[in-house]
Amino acid sequence: MKNVLVIGATGDVGQGICGELMKAGWRVIAAGRAAPKLDALKSRLAAKGSLDYVTGDVSSESGAAAMRDAALKLAGTLDAVVTTVNPDKGEPMPILQRSADELTELLRGNIVAHFVAAKTFIPAIVKGGMYLSIGGGMADFIVPGMGVANVCQAGQRNLLRIVAREARGGPVHIRELLLVSMIAGESNRAKAEPSWLTDEDCGRHVAAVLAQPDVFAGPILAVRSREQVGKPEPQPAK
Ligand SMILES: NC(=O)c1ccc[n+]([C@@H]2O[C@H](COP(=O)([O-])OP(=O)(O)OC[C@H]3O[C@@H](n4cnc5c(N)ncnc54)[C@H](OP(=O)(O)O)[C@@H]3O)[C@@H](O)[C@H]2O)c1
């Protein structure tokens, strides 16, 4: 059985990823900052199998290293790491109304956390394994009032592009998956629209990406509709 660490496991997207990877036969190690949320997730997914978890915070190098060491102690080896964290992006507001200090703090919590996670976990993955970072469609389009999320998602995407380029030919596949949809998950299922991707859709797509790195060549992938789940993005005709 292959081992996958899911960082951000208790989030709307992370929960679907954990459940679907368990269904697909992975041994899942869930990670997040809050043990009570991880305990609740373990109970919720009990019907799908046993879930181990580690706690830790990827916003600092020491926090991420402690999480990596705890995961390796539990699992022995990591075949894949999926990072699906969504640090605070602040209340919606026009971006120029923010102070420079506030913007610095938000960028640090977001882009630096993705930098720290990539730097810490990629070297811990076995040869032929995958590091997969989950991001959002606002990397490519802007939404007034959501400027910090726009900047952070665009920054995350270029961070993963450069990490993948610098690691080309190396032992680990590196991908980012942009979710170009609202996600119907634990926090909002009641008000979700039928066209939205669900948390389980996200999990099924992640399972397909981890299983077929050559089909999902990336490094930047996107899933835009429920119909596309499990399949690579259609390429424009040449
Ligand atoms: N939800 C959507 O509609 C949607 C749409 C498009 C794209 N996405 C993308 O999907 C990804 C996940 O989003 P989400 O909606 O699932 O987020 P979420 O519900 O807010 O969950 C975030 C998860 O990350 C953990 N986390 C946050 N900061 C962390 C840190 N510094 N260290 C370790 N764990 C941390 C949280 O747990 P603790 O607080 O316990 O640590 C939680 O498990 C993001 O990249 C987001 O942009 C989401």
The ligand as an SDF file (V2000), in Angstrom:
LIG
                    3D

 48 52  0  0  0  0  0  0  0  0999 V2000
  -13.1800   25.8140   -1.1120 N   0  0  0  0  0  0  0  0  0  0  0  0
  -13.2730   26.3040   -2.3490 C   0  0  0  0  0  0  0  0  0  0  0  0
  -14.3640   26.7210   -2.8070 O   0  0  0  0  0  0  0  0  0  0  0  0
  -12.0590   26.3530   -3.2380 C   0  0  0  0  0  0  0  0  0  0  0  0
  -12.2230   26.7320   -4.5870 C   0  0  0  0  0  0  0  0  0  0  0  0
  -11.1140   26.7570   -5.4340 C   0  0  0  0  0  0  0  0  0  0  0  0
   -9.8580   26.4340   -4.9230 C   0  0  0  0  0  0  0  0  0  0  0  0
   -9.7200   26.0820   -3.5930 N   0  0  0  0  0  0  0  0  0  0  0  0
   -8.3510   25.7900   -3.1250 C   0  0  0  0  0  0  0  0  0  0  0  0
   -8.3280   24.5690   -2.3960 O   0  0  0  0  0  0  0  0  0  0  0  0
   -7.3080   24.6350   -1.3920 C   0  0  0  0  0  0  0  0  0  0  0  0
   -7.9310   24.2370   -0.0590 C   0  0  0  0  0  0  0  0  0  0  0  0
   -9.0010   25.1150    0.2280 O   0  0  0  0  0  0  0  0  0  0  0  0
  -10.1680   24.7490    1.2720 P   0  0  0  0  0  0  0  0  0  0  0  0
  -11.3560   25.5480    0.8690 O   0  0  0  0  0  0  0  0  0  0  0  0
  -10.2610   23.2750    1.4290 O   0  0  0  0  0  0  0  0  0  0  0  0
   -9.5950   25.3830    2.6000 O   0  0  0  0  0  0  0  0  0  0  0  0
  -10.1540   25.2780    4.1040 P   0  0  0  0  0  0  0  0  0  0  0  0
  -11.5000   24.6290    4.1170 O   0  0  0  0  0  0  0  0  0  0  0  0
   -9.9900   26.6100    4.7140 O   0  0  0  0  0  0  0  0  0  0  0  0
   -9.1160   24.2620    4.7730 O   0  0  0  0  0  0  0  0  0  0  0  0
   -7.7490   24.5650    4.8740 C   0  0  0  0  0  0  0  0  0  0  0  0
   -7.0110   23.4050    5.5290 C   0  0  0  0  0  0  0  0  0  0  0  0
   -5.6380   23.7690    5.6760 O   0  0  0  0  0  0  0  0  0  0  0  0
   -5.2430   23.6500    7.0490 C   0  0  0  0  0  0  0  0  0  0  0  0
   -4.2340   24.7130    7.2470 N   0  0  0  0  0  0  0  0  0  0  0  0
   -4.3750   26.0480    7.0400 C   0  0  0  0  0  0  0  0  0  0  0  0
   -3.2130   26.6840    7.2820 N   0  0  0  0  0  0  0  0  0  0  0  0
   -2.3100   25.7250    7.6310 C   0  0  0  0  0  0  0  0  0  0  0  0
   -0.9380   25.7480    7.9960 C   0  0  0  0  0  0  0  0  0  0  0  0
   -0.2390   26.9040    8.0570 N   0  0  0  0  0  0  0  0  0  0  0  0
   -0.3160   24.5860    8.2940 N   0  0  0  0  0  0  0  0  0  0  0  0
   -1.0000   23.4060    8.2470 C   0  0  0  0  0  0  0  0  0  0  0  0
   -2.3070   23.3230    7.9040 N   0  0  0  0  0  0  0  0  0  0  0  0
   -2.9570   24.4660    7.6050 C   0  0  0  0  0  0  0  0  0  0  0  0
   -6.5670   23.8010    7.8280 C   0  0  0  0  0  0  0  0  0  0  0  0
   -6.6010   23.1350    9.0730 O   0  0  0  0  0  0  0  0  0  0  0  0
   -6.2140   23.8490   10.4760 P   0  0  0  0  0  0  0  0  0  0  0  0
   -6.8590   25.1860   10.4750 O   0  0  0  0  0  0  0  0  0  0  0  0
   -6.6470   22.9330   11.5330 O   0  0  0  0  0  0  0  0  0  0  0  0
   -4.7340   23.9190   10.3670 O   0  0  0  0  0  0  0  0  0  0  0  0
   -7.5110   23.0350    6.9050 C   0  0  0  0  0  0  0  0  0  0  0  0
   -7.3360   21.6420    7.0860 O   0  0  0  0  0  0  0  0  0  0  0  0
   -6.7500   26.0720   -1.4310 C   0  0  0  0  0  0  0  0  0  0  0  0
   -5.5860   26.0900   -2.2100 O   0  0  0  0  0  0  0  0  0  0  0  0
   -7.8580   26.8450   -2.1420 C   0  0  0  0  0  0  0  0  0  0  0  0
   -7.3660   27.9750   -2.8440 O   0  0  0  0  0  0  0  0  0  0  0  0
  -10.7730   26.0230   -2.7510 C   0  0  0  0  0  0  0  0  0  0  0  0
  1  2  1  0
  2  3  2  0
  2  4  1  0
  4  5  1  0
  4 48  2  0
  5  6  2  0
  6  7  1  0
  7  8  2  0
  8  9  1  0
  8 48  1  0
  9 10  1  0
  9 46  1  0
 10 11  1  0
 11 12  1  0
 11 44  1  0
 12 13  1  0
 13 14  1  0
 14 15  2  0
 14 16  1  0
 14 17  1  0
 17 18  1  0
 18 19  2  0
 18 20  1  0
 18 21  1  0
 21 22  1  0
 22 23  1  0
 23 24  1  0
 23 42  1  0
 24 25  1  0
 25 26  1  0
 25 36  1  0
 26 27  1  0
 26 35  1  0
 27 28  2  0
 28 29  1  0
 29 30  1  0
 29 35  2  0
 30 31  1  0
 30 32  2  0
 32 33  1  0
 33 34  2  0
 34 35  1  0
 36 37  1  0
 36 42  1  0
 37 38  1  0
 38 39  2  0
 38 40  1  0
 38 41  1  0
 42 43  1  0
 44 45  1  0
 44 46  1  0
 46 47  1  0
M  CHG  2   8   1  16  -1
M  END
$$$$
